[in-house]
């Protein structure tokens, strides 16, 4: 039986089709979005447009299948509802009713994308290292997502918002407010570049500018990588975990991973008045790039489907 997994992002949807547990097809779907300049500085897509894109794939499936979808934002996994807007807006859609038209659909699960990603990454890693019991997986995409595993279980929280690190304040200054997603998202980095230059570029083009020593790109990359490194250090002080990993498309760039490692080394010591006040001596050994890269959420969806099938057997 096919297991079809969708990972919905701010600008597109990753699709991986599995035959049982073997990956047989991968594709990427662009979905419509509009640039909202102002309060949110985010790309916004109505949920119904995302569902229509998913239907373009499912309408061509002629055999029985299971379906997993991961969305950004706060997700009620039990009742299969998107509870709050993120890069996906107009979220008051009845997902169960929408997918009832697919008579060959057997099992259906949804999850927060970052939580699905940490599940996928964790399950892959414990195949070789059973000692990992607590970890955080950061997904750097349009914004930033985080999934947390404590004592081998993903942390949902009372209101399903545990791990919504992107919504946390990243500055406590009264006159310079920001949130983590704006300071650590690849999409928001490119949006900042657009606001400065009125030039729309891709992530690959931004790295090319950086490597060609474009002054603005170099300054922005320095801030960007420092923000991510400091976030990783903060998370370790808060949770004292076994492992922190970075996924998303940018994690496939060895240069980026090297920069993050260098910035962790640089920022692990906190200085006050030229004196080290404290140092996170352990953090360098706790950080690693993702094994699954930008496929982690789809693999997490596969794991959740297998769990759902066991429950319903």
C-alpha positions, 0 to 999 in steps of 0.5 A, spaced: 500 500 500 502 507 498 504 511 504 503 519 501 506 524 505 506 532 504 510 537 508 507 544 507 511 550 507 511 557 506 512 557 498 511 550 496 509 542 498 514 537 499 511 530 497 514 523 498 510 517 496 512 510 499 511 503 498 510 501 505 516 504 507 520 504 501 521 511 498 519 511 490 517 518 488 519 525 490 516 531 488 515 539 489 509 543 488 509 550 488 503 553 491 500 560 490 502 566 495 502 573 496 507 577 499 505 581 505 509 587 507 508 590 513 506 587 520 508 580 519 513 580 513 511 573 511 508 569 505 501 567 506 497 562 502 490 560 504 489 553 506 484 551 501 489 553 495 494 548 499 489 542 499 487 543 492 495 542 490 495 536 494 488 534 490 492 534 484 496 529 486 491 524 490 486 525 484 491 521 480 492 515 485 488 509 483 490 504 489 489 504 496 493 509 500 495 512 507 495 520 507 500 524 512 500 532 511 504 536 516 503 543 516 506 549 519 503 552 525 499 550 531 496 543 529 490 539 533 493 532 531 487 528 535 481 532 531 485 533 525 485 541 525 489 547 523 488 551 529 492 558 527 494 561 521 502 561 520 504 562 513 498 558 511 492 563 512 484 562 512 485 555 516 478 554 518 477 548 513 474 541 515 480 537 513 476 530 515 470 532 510 475 535 505 478 528 504 472 524 505 471 524 497 477 519 496 474 512 497 481 509 497 484 513 503 485 508 509 489 512 514 489 519 515 494 523 519 496 531 520 502 534 524 505 540 525 511 540 520 517 541 525 514 536 530 513 531 524 521 533 522 523 531 529 520 525 529 523 523 522 530 525 524 529 522 531 527 515 528 532 515 523 538 516 528 536 511 533 537 506 528 544 507 530 544 510 537 539 508 542 542 513 547 539 519 544 533 520 548 532 528 548 533 532 542 531 538 538 530 539 531 530 546 527 527 546 520 530 552 517 525 554 511 521 560 510 521 561 517 523 557 523 520 551 526 522 547 532 520 540 534 522 537 541 523 530 544 523 529 551 524 522 554 523 519 547 516 522 546 515 529 542 512 534 546 506 537 544 504 541 550 497 543 553 495 547 547 499 544 541 504 550 541 510 547 544 516 548 540 513 554 537 520 557 538 519 562 532 514 566 535 518 567 541 521 574 542 528 574 540 529 581 543 527 584 549 529 591 547 523 596 548 525 599 541 527 594 537 522 588 538 523 582 533 521 574 534 525 568 532 522 567 526 524 573 523 531 573 525 533 565 523 528 564 517 531 563 510 525 566 507 525 572 512 532 573 510 531 574 503 525 578 504 530 583 508 534 583 502 528 585 498 526 590 503 533 593 502 535 592 495 528 591 492 531 585 488 528 578 489 533 573 489 533 565 491 537 562 497 542 560 492 543 567 489 544 570 496 550 565 497 553 567 491 553 574 493 556 572 499 561 568 496 563 574 492 563 578 498 557 583 497 558 587 503 550 587 504 550 579 503 556 578 508 553 583 513 546 579 513 549 572 513 554 574 519 547 576 523 543 570 520 548 565 522 550 568 529 542 568 531 541 561 529 548 559 533 545 563 539 538 560 539 542 553 539 546 555 545 539 558 548 535 551 547 541 547 550 541 552 556 534 551 557 533 543 555 540 540 556 539 535 551 543 530 547 542 533 540 540 539 536 540 538 529 538 543 523 534 541 517 530 544 511 533 545 504 539 550 507 542 544 511 544 541 505 549 546 504 556 544 507 558 551 507 552 553 511 553 548 516 560 550 517 558 557 518 553 555 524 559 550 527 564 556 527 559 561 530 557 556 536 564 556 537 564 563 537 558 565 541 559 559 546 563 564 551 559 570 554 563 576 555 561 581 560 566 587 560 571 583 557 571 577 562 568 570 560 562 570 565 559 563 563 561 558 557 557 552 554 562 547 554 558 542 551 554 545 546 559 544 540 559 536 541 551 536 541 550 540 534 549 536 528 546 537 521 540 533 519 541 526 516 534 527 512 535 534 510 529 537 507 525 530 507 525 529 515 517 531 516 515 527 510 519 521 514 516 523 520 509 523 517 511 516 514 512 514 522 506 517 524 502 513 519 505 506 521 503 508 528 496 509 526 496 503 522 498 499 528 493 502 532 487 501 528 489 494 526 
